Amino acid sequence: MRNKLVVLFAVLALVASSLACSFGDPTLDNVRTAKDQDGNQPSSVFSAGDTIYVVTDLSNGAVGNVVNSKWYAVNVEGLEANLMFDEADINIEEDGFNGTVYFYYPPPDDGGWPVGSYRVEVYFNSVLVDTVEFTVE
């Protein structure tokens, strides 16, 4: 009987520690530019006709969390330096969300992406998490 009780407590401790890990604070990491929405084709160099994805991984997301991106043309001929040209929010609508969150920007209709350097700032609940840079050649 004593051995069964020890095993039961060990199992309960294991379950409790597993649950504690799965319900931790929300974290956003591994921000990257890619050629696909899953981030499996990471790249920092794109062509004028590419759709550009900014992908990040969210763990333990909660309802009300907001992931935000701000897109800038850093050094693009004909544009003001560091011009912010887009901003988007993704509102998390599921408690315990674990997965990929992505933003994308298709090539402009008037001839594609202008050649130059760009950056995207990614925020989580209004706090800057990371900045990624890419170029269009």
C-alpha positions as CSV (number, residue, x, y, z in Angstrom):
1,M,0.0,0.0,0.0
2,R,2.8,2.4,0.9
3,N,4.5,1.8,-2.5
4,K,1.2,2.6,-4.3
5,L,0.9,5.9,-2.4
6,V,4.5,6.9,-3.3
7,V,3.8,6.1,-6.9
8,L,0.5,8.1,-6.8
9,F,2.3,11.2,-5.4
10,A,5.1,10.9,-7.9
11,V,2.5,10.8,-10.8
12,L,0.6,13.7,-9.3
13,A,3.8,15.7,-9.0
14,L,4.7,15.0,-12.6
15,V,1.3,16.0,-13.8
16,A,1.4,19.2,-11.8
17,S,4.8,20.2,-13.1
18,S,3.7,19.5,-16.7
19,L,0.6,21.7,-16.2
20,A,2.7,24.5,-14.7
21,C,5.0,24.5,-17.8
22,S,2.1,24.6,-20.2
23,F,0.4,27.5,-18.5
24,G,3.4,29.8,-18.2
25,D,3.6,33.5,-19.3
26,P,3.0,34.2,-22.9
27,T,6.2,34.5,-24.9
28,L,6.8,35.7,-28.5
29,D,10.2,34.7,-30.1
30,N,12.0,33.5,-33.2
31,V,10.9,36.5,-35.3
32,R,12.1,36.0,-38.9
33,T,11.4,37.0,-42.5
34,A,10.4,34.3,-44.8
35,K,9.0,33.4,-48.2
36,D,6.2,31.3,-46.6
37,Q,3.6,31.8,-43.8
38,D,5.0,29.0,-41.8
39,G,8.5,30.4,-41.7
40,N,10.0,27.3,-43.2
41,Q,11.7,29.2,-46.0
42,P,13.6,31.9,-44.0
43,S,15.2,34.6,-46.1
44,S,16.4,38.2,-45.8
45,V,16.7,38.8,-49.5
46,F,13.7,39.1,-51.8
47,S,12.8,40.0,-55.4
48,A,10.4,42.6,-56.5
49,G,7.6,40.1,-57.1
50,D,7.8,38.2,-53.7
51,T,5.3,38.3,-51.0
52,I,7.2,38.9,-47.8
53,Y,6.2,37.2,-44.6
54,V,7.3,38.1,-41.0
55,V,6.8,35.0,-38.9
56,T,7.1,34.6,-35.1
57,D,6.3,31.8,-32.6
58,L,3.8,32.4,-29.8
59,S,3.7,30.2,-26.7
60,N,1.0,30.3,-24.0
61,G,-0.9,33.1,-25.8
62,A,-4.0,34.4,-24.1
63,V,-7.2,36.1,-25.2
64,G,-6.5,39.8,-25.4
65,N,-2.8,39.4,-26.3
66,V,-1.9,41.6,-29.3
67,V,1.0,41.1,-31.8
68,N,1.7,44.2,-33.9
69,S,4.0,44.8,-36.8
70,K,5.3,48.1,-38.2
71,W,6.8,48.0,-41.7
72,Y,9.4,50.6,-42.7
73,A,11.2,51.5,-46.0
74,V,14.7,52.2,-44.6
75,N,16.7,53.1,-47.7
76,V,14.6,53.0,-50.8
77,E,15.1,55.3,-53.7
78,G,12.3,57.9,-54.1
79,L,11.0,57.4,-50.6
80,E,11.7,59.3,-47.4
81,A,14.3,57.4,-45.2
82,N,12.6,55.2,-42.5
83,L,9.2,55.8,-43.9
84,M,6.6,53.7,-42.1
85,F,4.3,52.3,-44.8
86,D,2.2,49.8,-43.0
87,E,1.0,48.6,-39.5
88,A,-1.1,45.6,-38.6
89,D,-2.4,44.0,-35.4
90,I,-3.2,40.4,-34.7
91,N,-5.5,39.8,-31.7
92,I,-5.2,36.5,-30.0
93,E,-8.6,34.9,-29.5
94,E,-7.7,31.6,-27.8
95,D,-6.3,31.0,-24.4
96,G,-3.2,28.7,-24.4
97,F,-2.5,29.5,-28.0
98,N,0.8,27.9,-29.1
99,G,1.8,28.3,-32.7
100,T,3.0,30.5,-35.5
101,V,1.7,34.1,-36.0
102,Y,2.5,35.8,-39.3
103,F,2.2,39.1,-41.1
104,Y,2.6,39.4,-44.9
105,Y,2.9,42.0,-47.5
106,P,2.3,41.2,-51.1
107,P,4.3,43.0,-53.8
108,P,2.8,46.4,-54.7
109,D,0.6,46.3,-57.8
110,D,2.6,49.1,-59.6
111,G,5.6,47.0,-60.5
112,G,6.5,45.2,-57.3
113,W,8.7,46.0,-54.4
114,P,11.1,48.9,-55.0
115,V,14.8,47.9,-54.6
116,G,16.2,48.8,-51.2
117,S,16.4,47.9,-47.5
118,Y,13.4,47.5,-45.2
119,R,12.7,46.7,-41.6
120,V,9.8,45.4,-39.6
121,E,9.3,45.9,-35.9
122,V,7.3,43.3,-34.0
123,Y,5.6,44.2,-30.8
124,F,3.8,42.0,-28.2
125,N,1.3,43.7,-26.0
126,S,2.8,47.1,-27.0
127,V,6.4,46.0,-26.1
128,L,9.0,45.8,-28.9
129,V,10.1,42.2,-29.1
130,D,12.4,42.2,-32.2
131,T,13.3,44.0,-35.4
132,V,14.0,42.1,-38.6
133,E,15.6,43.6,-41.7
134,F,15.3,42.5,-45.3
135,T,16.4,43.8,-48.7
136,V,14.8,43.7,-52.1
137,E,17.2,43.2,-55.0
